[in-house]
Amino acid sequence: MPVLRRVAVVLLVALALPSAALGQGRVGDKLVFIVRHAEKASATDPDPSLSEAGAARAAALAAALRDAQITDVLVTPRKRTHETVAPTAAARTLTAHVVGFGASTPEHVAAVAAAVRATPGNAVLVAGHSNTVTLIVAALGGPRLPELCDAEYANLFIVRLPVRGAPSLVRASYGASDPVDANRCAAATMR
């Protein structure tokens, strides 16, 4: 599927979520857009910047979320999460807020979920890591999903947090497609 068509699909799916037409839902309803950081420039640097492909993906994220009326942005202390959301945040003149790692992955995930719930806006962008993204989805009331593999970057998870009722999840993609076998991996550490 061409990139532009995939971007349009993401926005149409998000718009179709009941009662939450991107900023036009009931007061208190919230959409949470969760992504893994984009492709990194180095596999050995503990805090690498984005590669050229990663910068292109960050731009694609901004294009995909252009009409999403993002009100808040949450990142980790790593450069790659900041750089992934930078074009989106700049387009909305937002500052990304850092959620620290804490003592453990479960502690970090709980802190992200709490920060999402505490944000005053109704459209939040969260950039995480391969081992935290699906845990954040689950912490927000979505289903428990497998950890992302090292070659998976195109996922866009959209969790709707309604004022009443159960959260719902849409899993979409944005930017360049992941390799065909990108979802075949063994569990590893944060990437």
C-alpha positions in Angstrom: 0.0 0.0 0.0 1.5 3.4 -0.9 2.6 5.6 2.0 0.0 8.3 1.3 -2.9 5.8 1.1 -1.7 4.2 4.4 -1.6 7.6 6.0 -5.2 8.3 4.9 -6.3 4.9 6.2 -4.8 5.7 9.6 -6.7 8.9 9.9 -9.9 7.4 8.6 -9.7 4.6 11.1 -9.1 7.0 13.9 -12.0 9.2 12.8 -14.2 6.1 12.8 -13.6 5.4 16.5 -17.0 5.9 18.3 -17.5 9.2 20.0 -14.0 10.4 19.5 -13.6 12.0 16.1 -10.2 13.5 16.8 -11.0 16.2 19.2 -14.7 16.2 18.7 -15.7 13.5 21.2 -17.3 13.9 24.5 -15.4 16.0 27.0 -12.9 13.7 28.7 -12.6 11.2 25.9 -8.9 10.8 24.9 -7.1 9.3 21.9 -3.6 8.0 22.5 -1.3 7.5 19.5 1.6 5.2 20.5 4.6 4.6 18.3 8.0 3.1 18.7 10.9 5.5 18.0 11.9 5.6 14.4 15.0 3.8 12.9 18.2 4.7 14.7 21.5 5.5 13.1 23.6 3.1 15.3 23.1 -0.3 16.8 26.0 0.1 19.2 25.6 3.7 20.5 23.4 3.6 23.7 21.7 6.8 22.8 21.8 7.2 19.0 20.1 9.8 16.8 17.7 8.7 14.0 19.1 7.5 10.7 18.0 9.0 7.4 15.2 6.4 7.2 14.3 7.3 10.8 14.1 11.0 10.0 11.9 10.2 7.0 9.6 8.1 9.3 9.4 11.0 11.8 8.3 13.2 9.0 5.7 10.6 7.9 4.4 10.5 11.5 3.8 14.2 11.4 2.0 13.9 8.1 -0.1 11.0 9.4 -1.1 13.0 12.5 -1.4 16.4 10.8 -5.2 16.5 11.5 -5.2 14.6 14.7 -5.1 17.8 16.9 -2.3 16.4 19.1 -2.4 18.2 22.4 0.3 16.5 24.4 3.5 14.6 23.6 5.3 12.1 25.9 8.8 10.6 25.3 11.5 8.8 27.1 14.9 10.3 28.0 16.4 8.8 24.8 17.2 11.1 21.8 15.5 8.7 19.3 12.1 9.2 20.9 12.5 13.0 21.0 13.6 13.1 17.3 10.7 10.8 16.3 8.1 13.2 17.6 9.9 16.4 16.9 8.2 17.2 13.5 4.8 16.5 15.0 5.4 18.5 18.1 6.9 21.4 16.0 3.8 21.5 13.8 1.6 22.0 16.9 4.2 24.1 18.8 4.2 21.6 21.6 7.0 20.6 23.9 7.6 16.9 24.5 7.4 15.8 28.1 9.9 13.2 29.3 8.7 10.3 31.4 11.8 8.7 33.0 12.6 5.0 33.0 12.4 4.5 36.8 13.7 1.4 38.4 12.1 -1.1 36.0 10.1 -1.5 32.8 6.8 -2.0 34.6 7.5 1.1 36.7 8.2 3.1 33.5 5.1 1.7 31.8 2.9 2.6 34.8 4.4 6.1 34.8 3.6 6.6 31.1 0.0 5.4 31.6 -0.4 7.8 34.5 1.1 10.7 32.5 -1.3 9.9 29.6 -4.3 10.0 32.0 -3.1 13.2 33.6 -2.6 15.2 30.4 -5.3 17.8 30.0 -5.7 17.4 26.3 -7.6 14.7 24.4 -5.1 13.6 21.8 -1.7 12.4 23.1 1.3 11.1 21.2 3.6 8.7 23.0 7.0 7.5 21.7 8.4 4.5 23.3 10.6 1.5 22.7 10.2 -2.0 21.3 9.8 -3.5 24.8 7.5 -0.8 26.1 5.0 0.1 23.4 2.7 -2.9 23.7 3.0 -2.8 27.5 1.8 0.8 27.4 -1.2 -0.2 25.2 -2.1 -2.9 27.8 -1.6 -0.5 30.7 -4.1 1.9 29.1 -6.7 -0.9 28.9 -5.9 -2.3 25.5 -5.1 -6.0 24.8 -1.9 -7.7 25.8 0.2 -7.9 22.6 3.7 -9.4 22.0 6.7 -7.1 22.3 7.8 -5.4 19.0 10.7 -6.9 17.2 13.9 -4.9 16.4 12.9 -4.4 12.7 9.4 -3.2 13.5 9.0 0.6 13.2 5.8 1.2 11.1 3.2 0.4 13.9 0.8 3.1 15.0 -1.3 2.0 17.9 -4.4 4.2 18.6 -6.0 3.6 22.0 -9.3 5.4 22.7 -9.9 6.1 26.3 -13.6 6.9 26.7 -15.2 8.7 29.6 -17.5 5.7 30.0 -17.0 2.2 28.7 -13.9 0.1 27.8 -10.9 1.4 26.0 -10.6 0.3 22.3 -7.5 -0.2 20.1 -6.8 0.3 16.4 -3.5 -0.9 15.1 -2.4 0.8 11.9 0.9 1.7 10.2 2.6 4.8 8.8 5.7 5.6 6.8 7.7 3.0 4.9 6.6 -0.6 5.3 8.5 -2.8 7.7 10.3 -5.8 6.1 8.1 -8.8 5.5 9.6 -10.8 8.3 10.0 -7.9 10.7 7.7 -9.4 13.3 9.8 -12.6 13.8 12.1 -12.1 16.7 13.2 -13.3 20.1 12.6 -11.1 23.2 15.5 -8.7 23.8 16.3 -5.6 25.8 15.0 -2.0 25.0 15.9 -0.9 21.5 
